Amino acid sequence: MIKFLFLGILRDKSRSLLPIIVVSVGVFLTVVMIGWMNGIFGDIVDINANFTTGHVKVMTRSYADNESQLPNDLALMDVNNLTDTLRREYPDMTWVQRIRFGGLIDVPDAKGETRCQGQAIGTALDLFHPASGEVKRMNIQKALKKGRIPLHPGEALVSDEFATRYHVAVGDSFTYFGSTMNGSMAFKTFIVSGTVRFGTSIMDRGAMIIDLSDARLALDMDDAAGEILGFLPENLYDDGLAKNVEASFNAKHSNPKNEFSPEMFRLSELNSMGQYIAIADNMSFIMVFIFVLAMSVVLWNTGLLGGLRRYNEYGLRLALGEEKKHIYRSSLIEAVLIGILGSVLGTVLGLIVVYSLQVHPLDVSGMTGKVTMLMPQTYRAIVSPSLFYIGFLPGLAAMVLGNALAGRAIYKRKTAELFKELEV
Amino acid sequence: MTAGFLLLAFALNAQDAKTIMAKVDQNMASKNRVFESTMIVHGKRASRTMTARSYSVGEQKSFTEYLSPVREQGTKMLKVGNQLWIYSPSTDRTILISGQMLRQSVMGSDLSYEDMMEDSKLTEKYAAVNTGTEEIDGRKCFVLELTAIVTDVNYFKRKSWIDTERFVPLKEELYAKSGQLLKRTTLSGVKQTQGRWFPTIILYKDMLKAGDGTEFQMTSIQFDQVIPDYIFSKAALKK
């Protein structure tokens, strides 16, 4: 019977064309939107994780309370020992130390006096040991506009925006002026090894990137660091897993009565990332719900129109003795077949578009110039396994639901009135 | 006897705020001063002690050289007008600080660069109201409320507790224009030097900052000295 119905669908275009188009358009939009949203939210999470939050972050309780002020006087002490402990207790994760600091970048004239200066937001990370993976994690190679990544102590990367504005070239020197961990004045002269542009104003306004060893020297932070960032295996954020790590670490190492004791936070608790993760997690459900609701209404309507158009056919079939439930069942099987065809078509088309947006992301750098949070500069979609079925099942469900609602009209037909209705 | 005391008390209360301020200025303001100081910064984790030698002429010129600890030794600051130059011997660089940066903390203390260089006559910058008397550490004080009459002041409002006999402030509260309390200072160790009373120990507490405040002790002070002009030149920074 299925073959019979399938041939009917193929041969009678008026029976199948509109529903297939409706289902495939709905499935296509669902797949594209979910693929794109997943890509954008995934990138936001990755950028924030790599630049500032990690998948989990360890800070002192006081530092965490005042994090926006970069309070290195409240930084973690005995940090190498703590990092070793983290590596021992959570060996599958990657742990890196970071120091973030504020201050002034002062560029000297020929006499060694201030020629120009600007505010600096510095990040110190392990640049000199490739095994740390920090250069890759921060995407520094790609962000490099001029020069090279620091290879030696006393070298620094500065933002390309700063370098351009103040005519600072690779090889020039500048002095960092700020406060040490103990509150003393910090002065350290660096050579510009390169300039970087991350494409995010928060990083590009006054970014200064140096090696941890230089920061420790300048800021008097021997065996200290503001933050220890942890990254989950495969560098994939899993909030449940991060929550377990956070809970076990804090239970064992954090003392609520000591403001300098370490405390672990997971990504979803930092930088308002929880909202983004919640939106990303619920996005598929929201999209599918809207799709099924809207498509069911459309397909119900289409089914009603189809029912009207096939009014005579159903009447004839009833007159010939076919049972109402058989007609209803066959119309549902037809709906399943049309739903499969439309969903497959919509999924394939959607995946093609998602893949092309993954390879050729949309450049939105012109629109994010003044955004103060870490945002991706390109909006890309991502092909994930869920996209292969996320639109398919709702497409099928909407078609069947629509036809099931419309098909109820069959049971309202009265055999006694068939000949009158058919004007036989 | 009682009547005489009451008369004296009435006379003291009746002293107008302007006269009190003028007497405070006679003690606190000077043509110039040369002093050595010890600054103890009580941080959240530990305390740090620094010593320095300073020369200042009014509020316009000042020069400070840090003598200890080793990390700060040789660091010099020169202020002329609204500009401040800091010399760092470790980098052999002179860095200019101006504008908003002057409101930053000096060496992680509760003092800003502006606080450090304040040496102007209150009568020239504030209008005062005498609100009564209170006792501080057993000493009777006038309580003055000062409101700025010029725009270039560090603090728009001040509340000062002035020793009724020696005319030096024993406590001050410094407020922003919004009314927010920014700093509280407690002054003690009042000594008579060159015919004037002067508090030699000042405890600064930045109310917007954690920690137990900064103790600023003047270990020696001389007023109205002959200070060579070259002290207030950039050339002196590198000497």
HADDOCK unambig.tbl for C-alpha pairs under 7 A between the chains (distance, minus, plus):
assign (segid A and resid 112 and name CA) (segid B and resid 93 and name CA) 5.86 0.50 0.50
assign (segid A and resid 112 and name CA) (segid B and resid 94 and name CA) 6.72 0.50 0.50
assign (segid A and resid 113 and name CA) (segid B and resid 93 and name CA) 6.62 0.50 0.50
assign (segid A and resid 113 and name CA) (segid B and resid 94 and name CA) 5.31 0.50 0.50
assign (segid A and resid 113 and name CA) (segid B and resid 95 and name CA) 6.26 0.50 0.50
assign (segid A and resid 114 and name CA) (segid B and resid 94 and name CA) 6.92 0.50 0.50
assign (segid A and resid 114 and name CA) (segid B and resid 95 and name CA) 5.52 0.50 0.50
assign (segid A and resid 114 and name CA) (segid B and resid 96 and name CA) 5.95 0.50 0.50
assign (segid A and resid 183 and name CA) (segid B and resid 107 and name CA) 5.41 0.50 0.50
assign (segid A and resid 183 and name CA) (segid B and resid 108 and name CA) 3.92 0.50 0.50
assign (segid A and resid 184 and name CA) (segid B and resid 107 and name CA) 4.48 0.50 0.50
assign (segid A and resid 184 and name CA) (segid B and resid 108 and name CA) 5.89 0.50 0.50
assign (segid A and resid 185 and name CA) (segid B and resid 107 and name CA) 5.65 0.50 0.50
assign (segid A and resid 187 and name CA) (segid B and resid 88 and name CA) 6.89 0.50 0.50
assign (segid A and resid 187 and name CA) (segid B and resid 91 and name CA) 6.72 0.50 0.50
assign (segid A and resid 188 and name CA) (segid B and resid 91 and name CA) 6.37 0.50 0.50
assign (segid A and resid 189 and name CA) (segid B and resid 91 and name CA) 6.37 0.50 0.50
